Amino acid sequence: MTGPTGAGLRMRVVVDAEERVRAFPPHLGEVVARGLVVLDRCRVVRYGGRETDG
């Protein structure tokens, strides 16, 4: 999938505690030059977790 300029589309998803996510937007100008930033709640429908040794 590509955008209007032919460049590949990118999407990053951040999942963390609400207070940490809400503290992040002031720093967006440092990491996002252009594009759309969406802050929204989500509903987890499945969580696979991580494998642990032992």
Secondary structure, DSSP 8 states (H G I E B T S, - for coil): -B-TTS-B---------HHHHHHSGGGHHHH-SSS---------S---------
